[in-house]
Amino acid sequence: MSDFAIEDFADPLRELARRVTGGVEVTLYWSPHDNSTTVEVWQPASGELLVFDVPPERALEAYYHPFAEFAPSFDELVPVADA
């Protein structure tokens, strides 16, 4: 077994990008095993962690706008009365 194969098995995800904005850390990962991409959103203050898969062609968009992945379509929005 080559050294590359051992390293690949030990660390299956490759970190492609990481940023911290407003106390939230966002990391983009790629898996060489299946070419999948994953975005991880972590808020250290609360300890909350959100991890989701995203199609590779949308990985960079999801990295820069991770919460947009969970936004409903405009058809699903419910109007809120003015206060």
Backbone as CSV, one residue per row, in Angstrom:
resi,resn,N_x,N_y,N_z,CA_x,CA_y,CA_z,C_x,C_y,C_z
1,MET,0.849,-1.176,0.000,0.000,0.000,0.000,0.892,1.236,0.000
2,SER,0.582,2.200,-0.824,1.409,3.406,-0.906,1.102,4.363,0.232
3,ASP,2.024,5.297,0.486,1.806,6.317,1.516,0.594,7.174,1.187
4,PHE,0.383,7.443,-0.087,-0.767,8.253,-0.499,-2.075,7.581,-0.090
5,ALA,-2.176,6.285,-0.290,-3.399,5.557,0.046,-3.648,5.570,1.551
6,ILE,-2.599,5.450,2.346,-2.752,5.485,3.799,-3.224,6.860,4.236
7,GLU,-2.625,7.914,3.702,-3.019,9.281,4.048,-4.459,9.542,3.619
8,ASP,-4.830,9.074,2.429,-6.172,9.274,1.904,-7.217,8.592,2.785
9,PHE,-6.894,7.398,3.287,-7.824,6.664,4.139,-7.958,7.330,5.505
10,ALA,-6.851,7.823,6.045,-6.859,8.407,7.378,-7.620,9.729,7.421
11,ASP,-7.619,10.494,6.351,-8.280,11.799,6.320,-9.124,11.893,5.046
12,PRO,-10.332,11.307,5.066,-11.116,11.204,3.838,-11.633,12.542,3.307
13,LEU,-11.738,13.563,4.146,-12.213,14.862,3.682,-11.053,15.840,3.543
14,ARG,-11.106,16.628,2.497,-10.084,17.650,2.272,-10.723,19.016,2.482
15,GLU,-10.113,19.825,3.315,-10.615,21.177,3.544,-10.225,22.046,2.357
16,LEU,-11.236,22.637,1.709,-10.979,23.494,0.554,-10.962,24.968,0.927
17,ALA,-11.796,25.345,1.901,-11.878,26.755,2.292,-12.455,26.855,3.694
18,ARG,-12.029,27.917,4.401,-12.545,28.155,5.747,-12.589,29.660,5.957
19,ARG,-13.665,30.127,6.603,-13.783,31.554,6.920,-14.559,31.719,8.214
20,VAL,-14.346,32.848,8.878,-15.085,33.202,10.083,-15.695,34.573,9.856
21,THR,-17.010,34.658,10.014,-17.734,35.908,9.838,-18.774,36.022,10.930
22,GLY,-18.745,37.112,11.671,-19.751,37.330,12.709,-19.807,36.237,13.752
23,GLY,-18.678,35.640,14.066,-18.648,34.593,15.080,-19.098,33.231,14.588
24,VAL,-19.329,33.097,13.288,-19.736,31.820,12.696,-18.616,31.343,11.778
25,GLU,-18.204,30.093,11.963,-17.137,29.512,11.151,-17.759,28.627,10.080
26,VAL,-17.381,28.866,8.823,-17.904,28.091,7.692,-16.728,27.402,7.010
27,THR,-16.870,26.092,6.781,-15.807,25.317,6.150,-16.388,24.503,5.001
28,LEU,-15.661,24.472,3.897,-16.050,23.681,2.724,-15.102,22.497,2.619
29,TYR,-15.673,21.291,2.525,-14.887,20.060,2.416,-15.200,19.348,1.103
30,TRP,-14.210,18.593,0.621,-14.363,17.749,-0.553,-13.877,16.350,-0.217
31,SER,-14.596,15.335,-0.680,-14.196,13.950,-0.472,-13.654,13.378,-1.786
32,PRO,-12.391,12.955,-1.796,-11.842,12.353,-3.012,-12.420,10.973,-3.291
33,HIS,-13.045,10.363,-2.295,-13.592,9.013,-2.472,-14.801,8.999,-3.390
34,ASP,-15.675,10.005,-3.253,-16.895,10.021,-4.069,-17.155,11.375,-4.724
35,ASN,-16.178,12.275,-4.661,-16.265,13.606,-5.252,-17.405,14.441,-4.653
36,SER,-17.804,14.138,-3.430,-18.883,14.897,-2.790,-18.315,16.125,-2.084
37,THR,-19.164,17.123,-1.901,-18.766,18.328,-1.177,-19.728,18.548,-0.021
38,THR,-19.183,19.073,1.068,-19.926,19.278,2.304,-19.594,20.648,2.863
39,VAL,-20.600,21.314,3.400,-20.395,22.582,4.084,-20.687,22.367,5.556
40,GLU,-19.808,22.901,6.400,-19.966,22.808,7.844,-20.057,24.228,8.394
41,VAL,-21.092,24.490,9.188,-21.289,25.795,9.817,-21.253,25.578,11.321
42,TRP,-20.342,26.272,12.001,-20.172,26.098,13.437,-20.206,27.443,14.128
43,GLN,-20.986,27.522,15.193,-21.041,28.726,16.008,-20.452,28.383,17.375
44,PRO,-19.209,28.777,17.621,-18.549,28.417,18.874,-19.285,28.907,20.120
45,ALA,-19.918,30.066,20.053,-20.592,30.628,21.228,-21.690,29.713,21.748
46,SER,-22.422,29.093,20.841,-23.526,28.214,21.253,-23.163,26.735,21.158
47,GLY,-22.075,26.447,20.439,-21.681,25.058,20.238,-22.495,24.358,19.160
48,GLU,-23.336,25.116,18.452,-24.173,24.516,17.406,-23.348,24.234,16.155
49,LEU,-23.613,23.084,15.561,-22.929,22.646,14.355,-23.962,22.191,13.341
50,LEU,-23.828,22.691,12.120,-24.716,22.337,11.026,-23.835,21.826,9.891
51,VAL,-24.114,20.616,9.426,-23.344,20.015,8.338,-24.317,19.547,7.271
52,PHE,-24.044,19.921,6.017,-24.922,19.469,4.943,-24.135,19.242,3.656
53,ASP,-24.601,18.249,2.909,-24.024,17.956,1.603,-24.588,18.931,0.585
54,VAL,-23.783,19.230,-0.395,-24.197,20.139,-1.456,-23.602,19.625,-2.763
55,PRO,-24.337,19.723,-3.870,-23.774,19.269,-5.148,-22.483,20.034,-5.462
56,PRO,-21.477,19.359,-5.987,-20.194,20.021,-6.268,-20.319,21.293,-7.105
57,GLU,-21.254,21.321,-8.027,-21.396,22.511,-8.876,-21.960,23.714,-8.117
58,ARG,-22.499,23.487,-6.908,-23.028,24.582,-6.097,-22.241,24.772,-4.800
59,ALA,-21.105,24.105,-4.683,-20.344,24.112,-3.433,-19.857,25.505,-3.043
60,LEU,-19.322,26.247,-3.980,-18.796,27.569,-3.649,-19.922,28.523,-3.257
61,GLU,-21.025,28.442,-3.946,-22.193,29.266,-3.604,-22.690,28.921,-2.202
62,ALA,-22.757,27.652,-1.876,-23.208,27.230,-0.544,-22.214,27.637,0.527
63,TYR,-20.938,27.654,0.191,-19.909,28.079,1.140,-20.086,29.558,1.498
64,TYR,-20.319,30.393,0.494,-20.464,31.828,0.741,-21.834,32.203,1.307
65,HIS,-22.846,31.403,1.033,-24.212,31.687,1.489,-24.852,30.426,2.068
66,PRO,-24.301,29.879,3.160,-24.794,28.589,3.660,-26.247,28.616,4.117
67,PHE,-26.716,29.713,4.670,-28.085,29.738,5.170,-29.106,29.857,4.035
68,ALA,-28.672,30.280,2.879,-29.577,30.344,1.722,-29.996,28.941,1.287
69,GLU,-29.198,27.946,1.622,-29.544,26.564,1.281,-30.821,26.107,1.981
70,PHE,-31.158,26.756,3.075,-32.309,26.343,3.863,-33.496,27.286,3.709
71,ALA,-33.340,28.327,2.910,-34.433,29.289,2.724,-35.526,28.653,1.873
72,PRO,-36.771,28.852,2.266,-37.865,28.318,1.456,-38.002,29.115,0.165
73,SER,-38.683,28.543,-0.793,-38.943,29.283,-2.018,-39.952,30.383,-1.721
74,PHE,-40.040,31.359,-2.604,-40.978,32.460,-2.392,-42.422,31.970,-2.310
75,ASP,-42.726,30.869,-2.962,-44.083,30.320,-2.926,-44.453,29.809,-1.535
76,GLU,-43.449,29.448,-0.733,-43.702,28.897,0.594,-43.698,29.958,1.695
77,LEU,-43.324,31.206,1.369,-43.275,32.247,2.369,-44.681,32.658,2.795
78,VAL,-44.828,32.960,4.052,-46.121,33.394,4.606,-45.979,34.853,4.991
79,PRO,-46.890,35.724,4.509,-46.792,37.140,4.866,-46.990,37.362,6.367
80,VAL,-46.247,38.319,6.895,-46.356,38.667,8.307,-46.986,40.052,8.396
81,ALA,-47.989,40.203,9.272,-48.681,41.489,9.415,-47.715,42.522,9.966
82,ASP,-47.860,43.761,9.530,-47.056,44.851,10.057,-47.399,45.075,11.524
83,ALA,-46.376,45.344,12.311,-46.595,45.565,13.752,-47.020,46.993,14.020
